[in-house]
Amino acid sequence: MLDEHTITRLAAELAEADRTHGVIPRITARHPEATVEDSYAIQGVWRDAQQAAGRRLIGRKIGLTSKAMQQATGITEPDYGVMFDDTVYASGAEIPFDHFSNVRIEVELAFMLARPLEGPDCTLDDALAAIDYAVPALEVLNSHIELEGRTIVDTISDNAAYGAMVLGDVRKRPDEIDLRWVSALLHRNGEIEETGVAAGVLGHPATGVAWLANKFSRHGARLEAGELILAGSFTRPMWVSRGDDVLCDYGPMGVIQCRFV
């Protein structure tokens, strides 16, 4: 495992890369001994520094929960990161392209928790009972570590590559819609680039919420009421460039639009 000084130094490197919108060499290339526990420690030091600087944590993102994403990255283990209030956009937003590195879009559902959720034996039914509503969400990936050859350790250290999210306007309670069958058509500049169905996320998009609650319980923590949980993509990531118009049609759950400027 990495020593405390190395963990702190790597967290500072990532913070500087975030500030300058840059990319750093792979952590695992420099520290092949680094473990998953080390990567969450690096993320935690970075998170605490961001909160100390005044950013407000509003929820968690879960990643690598679908076969599409695992095949796209070569990583088969789910991961998680944190989301701050200044990373949330409404549908129709113009998003500054230069605020991010290696910019890609993922198609997801987000879940607002009505009550706390904790493991270690949290089930899908428990998660559904704790969820207030589901809302469509596009995740903007923001990778500050070189992509080629990266591992789960690199991705987790980099806050699971989370950059921002764009929220839709339609909210549904879990008892109002079969969330497994929520589907989406992702367009870039008027052309369909990706399609997917939410069941691609662990069989049910809320399964990841239960997984995260159980993961948190290992550290004596729980998910809190009022947290927004971004549950993982059910399409492959779509690269975007400055000037691209993005539209995602979720059918009965509405449309999300944004433009990168």
Secondary structure, DSSP 8 states (H G I E B T S, - for coil): ---HHHHHHHHHHHHHHHHHT--B--HHHH-TT--HHHHHHHHHHHHHHHHHTT--EEEEEEES-BHHHHHHHT--S-EEEEEEGGGEEETTEEE-GGG-SS-EEEEEEEEEESS-B--SS--HHHHHHHEEEEEEEEEEE---B-STT--HHHHHHTGGGEEEEEE-S--B-TTTS-GGG-EEEEEETTEEEEEEEGGGBTTSTTHHHHHHHHHHHTTT--B-TT-EEE---SS--EE--TT-EEEEE-GGG-EEEEEE-
